[in-house]
């Protein structure tokens, strides 16, 4: 009898201890998560410290899981990230559920933290950039680089590049009509002209073209590119207008080519074709790529919807659309969204405002690399004006619009399987 009691006692102890020895930190990303944005920072922190994590696509909003360590728990507590400790058997059951062919979910292994670069000028600008704000808030490290670093061939040392609110066409953001005499405008103009001269170029537009071509080479070689707002359409216009002067005299000292429209080569860009340039230098618009031209969508019904993709078949877009909601409130920018008539046929639309017939979130491949364009300036500031205060992300820790940015940041860390055909 005593031996039987001892056996039962030891069996109970074994059952209680076993989960502790083989347990996981599970970070839910559905509505139960208190801070979605910092949860991405936890995943990045795990990778930076030599660990690995699983990204559970379409499972509770795109949750994360990793082997249990006290340091990870402490980091979650410090950052205010919701987590659970689950036993090995529980996690095995989750993986079994995800593996079911009838369940639209999958698991990708996050293996190595990508090296992040943000393309941004050194001069102070009168607006903030959503990507740098969310990277800082999520505590994800990044480097600021600009034309000098790219021309010096430093870009290939990075895995992921974000294009800040930028004008690659050499037209100073087309801010001339309103801000030509503003201190920040003059400082940026002088910086760009000095940089062009440093590299032996007589126009800012020529410098931006060289930078854009190097970025394109970066993507073709296996890099990941993410751009928002005016850095999206102005980047493609820059590439497609190569060899053609589309800048008015106040931008580069001579007149624009009156035949510029007919000389565009749409094969050179990533995302857009068949659009028309807006050549008026006093107009705050580059082309009719931007669906904001003539747009009449009331703020209270301005939403865009994420597409559903097959996690097991279309792993890449599934990763990029992970969120706790499929309907996200819209937000404006110099480039608010993309006219679907001018999006190339081989480009994948991942988010759209169907009623307005506009694409908000698009993706494509080039060579060995990939790119993503996201319309709008700040997901939590519907209409951000020059000089407005920056968004306080402490007030928006579960922002679905900002989650899409962080999906792209974490995306290069994933071990991607070959897509099925």
N, C-alpha and C positions, 0 to 999 in steps of 0.2 A: 504493500500500500504506500509506504514511504517513497519507494522508488517511482511509483506511478505519479505521486504528487510532484516529485522532483522533476519528472519528465514533462508533466503538464506545465509546471512553472517555467522551465527552461524553454519550452515550446512557445509560450506566451511572450517571453522576453525576446526570443528570436524573431517572432512575427513583428513585434514593436520596433526592434532595432533595425531590421532589414530595410524598411523604407527609408530610414535615416541614412543608411549607408549608400543607397542608390536612389537618390531623389533629384528632382529638377526644380529650378526656378522657372515658373510659368508666368509670363507677363501678358495678360489679356489686352486686346486692342479693340474691344467692343465698347458699348456704352458704360461698362463697369470701370473703365480705366479713368483715373483721376487726371492724368497728365500724359496725353498721347505724344506730345512733342518731345518731352524729356525721356519718354520710353525709347525713342530712337537713339537718343544720346546714350542710354544704358547699353543698347545693342552695340553701338560704336565703341563704347568704353570697354566692353568685354573683348572685342576684337583687338583693340589697341593694346590690351594687356595679355595678348597671346592666347585668348580663349576662342571658342567657336560657339555658334548659336544656330538654332533652327528658326527659320521664318515659316510659319504655318499659314500658307496662303489660303485666304477665304475662311479660315477657322477663327471664329470670334474676332472678326475685323482685321485679320492678319497678325495674329499673336506671335510672340517670341518665346522660345524655351531654351534653357541651357543647363548644364550640370550644376547642381547646387553647390555654392560656395558662400561662406559667411560674408566675404568682401562684396559679393554681388548684392546680397540682401541689404547690407549696410548702405551701399550706393543707392539702391532703390528707395530706402527710407529717407536718406538725405535729400534726394531729388524729388520726393513726393510722388513716386511712381507706384501704382498699384501692382502687387505681385502675389503669387501663391506658391507655397511649397507643395509639390505633389510627388507621390511615390512613383517608383519605376513602373509598377504595374499600371498605375493610372495613365502615365505617359504612353506606355505601350498601347493601351486601349484607345487613346486619342489618335496615335499613328495608324492604328488598324482602321479606325473610322475614316480617317483621311484617305487611306489607301483604297477604300471601297470605290470601284469604278463608277458607281452611280452617284458618288458625292463629288461635287465640284470644288475640290480642294487639293492641295499638294504641299510638299515640304521641300524647301531649298536650304542648303547649308551655307551659312555665312562664315567665311573662312579668314578673310584678311581685310583690315580697315583700309579703304582707298585713301590716297593722298589727294586732298581737296584744294583747288585753286579757284579764286574769284577774280574775274577780270573787272577791275575798277580803277578809276583815275586817282592820282595822288591828291588832287585838289579837292577841297571841301565842296560838296554839292548840296543844294537846298532841298534834297529829298533823301529818303532812306531806301535801302534795298531789302526786299522781303527775305531773300536768301541769306544775306549776312546776318539779318536780325534773328532768323530762326536757327541758324547754325550757332550763333552766340548763345541764344536761349537754351538750346538743347545741349550745349557744351561739347560741340563737335569742332575740333580744331581745323583751321583752314589758313591758307596764305593768300595775300592780296598780290596779284600780278597785273601788269598792264603792258602797253605796247613795247616798252624797252625790254622786258623779260621775254616776251614772245619773239621779238626780233632777235634776241640773243640766244634763241633756241632752248629756252628753259622749260617750255611747255611739255615736252615729252617726259619730263621727270614726274609728271602728275598723272593721276588716273581719271580725274573728273574735273571738268571746267564749267563754271557758271558765268554767263555773260550778263554783267550788270546792266542796268538801264543805260543803253548806249545807242549812238547813231554811227553806224559803220559807213554811211554814205558820204560823210564829210560835210554835212550841212548843219552841224552844231545843234542837232536835235530839232531843227526848224523852229527854234525859240526866238528867231531874230525879231519878229514883229513885236513881241512883248518884252523881251529881256536883253536886247542888243547892248544896252548901256549898264546892265546889272554887273556888279562886281564879280559875282561867281561866273557869269557868262564870259566876261573878258579874261578871267584867270584861266578858265578851261580852254578858251580859244588860243591864248598865248602858249599854254602848255602843249597843246596838240601841234601847233605850228613849230614850236621849238623841237619837238620830238621828230617831226617829219624832216626838218632840216638836219638834225643829228644823223639821220639815216640816209642823207643824200637825196631826199625827195622834196620837190618844190610845192607839193600840195598835201593837205591833210587827207584828202580822199585817196591819194595814192598810198599813203602810209596805212590807212585802214584796209585798203585792198590787200596789201602784203600781209597784214595781220590776219585778215579773214582767210586768206589762202593757207597760212600756216595752221590756223585752227582746223581748217578742212583736212589738212594732211594729218593732224593729230587724231581726228575722228577716224579717218580711213585706216590709220595704223592701229586702231584698237581702243582709242580713247572714248570717253563718255562726255557728251556736251549737253548742257541744260541752259535754256535761255527763257527770259520772260520779257513782257512788254515790248518796247521798241527795239530791243536787241534781236528779236525774232525776224520781223519782216525787213528791217534795215540791213541785217546780215545777208539775207538772200539777195536783196536788191543790189548790194555792193558787189557780190560775186557775179551776178547776171549782167551788171552794167560794166564789166571789165572792159577797159579801152574806150569807154564813152564818157564824156563829161556831162554829168547830170546836175552839177552844182551851179547856182547863179553867181553873179559877179561878187556879191558881198561875202561869199564863202571862200572863194579861191582866186579872186582877182580877174577872172575873165568870164565870158558868157557861157551858158550851158549850150550843149549841142541841140539845135532845134529838132534834129532827127533821132534823138536819144531813144524814144519809145521803140522805133523800128529796129534799133540795133541791140536790144536786149537779147541775151542768149540764155533762155530758160533752162537749158541743160546743165548749167554750171551751179545752180543753187540746190538746196536740200529739199525745200518744202513747197515752193509756190511757182506758179506759171500763169501766163496769159492775162496778167493783171495790167492795169494802166498806171503809170506814174502820175503823181500830182506835182507838177513842175513849178507851181506858184511858190516863190520863196517866202511869202508872207502867210502861207497856209500851214497850219500845224498838222500836217499829214504827209506821209511819203507816197502812198499809193492807195488803191482801193482794195488791197489785201485786207486792211483793217475793216472789220465789219461794223466798226463804230461810225463809219461814214453813213449819214442818214439814218442812224439807229434810233428807234423809238420804243425801247423796252422800259416800262416803269420799274423803278427800283424794287417795289414790293413784290413783283413777280419775276424778277431777274434771277434765274437759277440755271445751272447747267447740270446735266446728268452724266454719270460715268457709265460706260458700257460694261456689260458682263462678258468676261472672257473665260474660256475653258482653262482652268488651272493646270490640268494635266497635258493639254495640247498647246496652249498659248501662254507659256510660263512668263515671258517677258512682260507683255501688257498686263497680265494679272498682277505681277509685282508692282507695277507702276500705278495701278489703280486701287491698291489696298486702302480701305477706309471703313469707318463705322457707319457710313451712310453713302448712298448712291446719288443723292441730290444735294448739290452744294450751291450756296448763294453766290451770285455773280459779283464781279468787281471790275472796275474800269481801269484804264491806263492810256498812255499815248497810243498803244496798240491794245485794244480791249479783247478782241477775239478775231477769228480768221474767217473771211468769206469763203464758204465751202466751194464756190465755183472756181476758186483759184488755188485750191489745195491739190497737189499732184496726186494722181491716181494710186501711186504706190505708197502713199503716206497713210499711216493708220490713225484714224480719229478715235481717241479714247474717251473724250468728253465733249458734249455738244449742248447747245441750246437749240433744241429741235424746232420750237415754234418760231425762232428768229432765223433759222437755217444757217447757223454759224457754228464753227468748231472752236472749242476753247483750249483743248489739250490734245496735242498730236505727237506722233512718234515715228521715227524711221531709222533705217540702217544705212550705213555707208562704209563700204569696205569691211574691215574687221570691227568697226566701232558702231556706236548708236548715238542718236540725238533725240531730245525732247524739247518741244516748244510749248509754252504755257502763256496764254493771253492774260493781260491785266497786270497791274502794278503791285497791289497789296491785298491779299485775300481777306483781310479784316478791316479794310478801309475802302469803302465802296468807291469813292471818288477822291483820290489823293491829289491835292494841288501843290504846286511849288511853294515851299516854305511851311507846309503843314507839319505839325509835330509827328514824330514816329509812333508807330503802334506799340503799345505795351503788351507784350505777349503773356505776361502774368495774368492778364484779363481774358486770354484766349488759349488756355492750355490744351483744349481738345479740338482746336480748329481743324476741320476737315480740309479746307483749302490749303492750309500750311502742311498738312500731312502729305499731300501730293508732292510737294517740294522735297520732303524728307525721304519719301519713297525713292526718288531719283538719287539722292545722296547715298543711300544705303545700297542701292541697286548694284553698283560695281563689286560689292563684297560677296555677292551671291555666286555660287558655283552653278553655272547654267548648263542644263542638259540640252542636247540637240533636239530641235523641234521636230515633231513627228510630221510625216508627209502622207 
